[in-house]
């Protein structure tokens, strides 16, 4: 590619890009014209043109409906995500003041998410202080204690459970448990 500067552009300080030989420009226009002619003949063909135009119209309408449905779904998704974030923030603020029975239920639900044997732990709640008694696997103990501490309304956690490396002969830790899989082969 080279720059062409003639008298009219030199006075204004403008350089014009030259994109090659004039034959290439003409050939490009000719190819574009041939393509336009082929499309026109394809759509205006007296035998099959009407069916082709109808098919093109139907496919275009279908694509438009698909885009509309996709945009609608994306809009609903973003609305629901925003609503969920607002509710989570509200829960973190207003959930701090919960009575002991609500807090007990929250702790039981959280145990079910973080331990494979939630039935092995008894929960007592007294003025926001959670006492956990029972049996716990060592691989799940730290994450479970941290999760219970993060529950809105929990002031402190007193984990008095017995930690076991393996289920061994502990009756409450037998079986595969509920929720997560036990970290030991079974």
N, C-alpha and C positions, 0 to 999 in steps of 0.2 A: 504494500500500500504506500502511496506517495502523496504528498501534499501539493496541491495545485494552487498557485497564487497568481492571479491575473491583475490587470490594472485596476479594475473596479473593487476587487477585494483588498488589494494592497493598500489603497488609500484609507480603507476603514480598518485595516489591521486584522482581517479575517482570513484564515486559511481554510480551504475546502478540501475534504478528503476525497481522493480518487479511489474508487473501488475496483479498479482493473480496467480491462479492455471494454470498449463499448459493445463488442459482440456478446460478452457475458451478460451485460444488462439486457440486451435484446433477447438472448436465449432464455433468461429467467422469466421475462415477461411472456414469451411464447409458451413456455411450460405452464405458467399460471393460467394463461388463456386456454390451453388445451384441457387442463384439469377442470376449469369452469365449464367448458363445453361438454366434457364427459358427464359431469354431474347434472348439467341441464338436460342432456339427452337421456340420461338414466331416469330422471324424474318426469320428463315430459314425453316419454315413449308412449305412442298411441296404444300399444298392446298391454303393457304391464305398468305403465307410469302411474295410473290411478291407484293401483294396489300398493305400489312402492311409496307413493305420497301418503297414503293412509297409514301404512306401517310406520313411516317416519314420524307422522303426527302422533300416533299412539305411543310410540317409544318416547318421544319428547314429553308428552303429557305424563307418562308413567314416571319418567326421571324427575319431573317437576314435583309430582306427588311424593316420591321417595325422598327428595331433598326436604320438602316441607315436613314430612314425618320425622326425618332425622333431626331437623332443627327444633321441632316441637319436643322430641325426646331429650335433646341436649338442654333445652331450656328448662324442662321439668327436672332434669338431673341437677342442674346448677341451683335451681330454687330449693330443692330438697337438701342439697349439701349445705347451702347457706342456712337453712332452717335448722339443720342438725348441729351446725357449729354454734348457732345462737343458743340452742337448747343445752348443749354441752357446757357452754360458758355460764348459762344461768344455773345449771345444776351444780357447777363448782362453787358458785357464790351462795345460792340459797340452800343448797344441800348440806351446808355446814351445821345447820341447826336441825337435827333430826332426833326424834325420841328413840328410846332404846329398842323398841320392837322393830321399827323401820331399820335401824342400824343393824340389828341382828339379821334381818332378811338380806340386807346388802352384803354383809360379811359372808353369809351362807352362799349367796350367789357368786361372790368373788372366789370363794374356796372351790366351787365347782369349775371355775375357769382355770385355776392354777395348780390344782393337785389332782392326781389320778384316783385318790381315795378320800373324797370329801366327807364321807360318812364316818371316817376314823377320827374326826376332830369334833369336839364339843365346843360350842361358842357361848360365852356369857358376856353380857354387856351391862355396864353400870356407869351411868352419866358420861358416856362417850369413851370409857375405858373398855377395851375389848380383851377378854381373857380367852386364850385358846388352849385347850387341854386335849390330849389324845396322842395319836401316833402319826408320824410324818416321815416320808422318805427324804434322805439327805439331799438328793438331787433337786427336790422341789421346795425345800424349806426356805431358802433365801428369797426366791421369787414370790412365794406365797406370802411371806411376812411383809415384803415390800408392797405387794398389791393391797394387802389389808390396811397398811398404814396410809395409803393414798385415798382410801374411801372417804368421801366428804362426810364430816361429822365425827370421825374417829379422832380422839384426842391422843390416845396412847394405846400401844399393843403390848400385852403381857403374854408372851408365847411360852407356855408351860408344857409344851408337848415333848414327847420323847422322840428323838431323831434316830432313824435306823438307816444304815447303809443299804441293806437289802430287806425285802419283806420277810425272809427267813420264816420263823415260827410265829410271827405276830398275826393273830387271827384277823384283825381289822384291815391288814394290808394284803390279804390273800386275794387272788383272782386278778383279772386285768383292770378292775376298777372302772369307774365311769369317767367320761370326759377324755382327758389325755391318756395316752398309752403309758404304762409303767416303764421307767427307764431300764429295768432289768428284763432280760429275756424270759418269756413265760409261756 
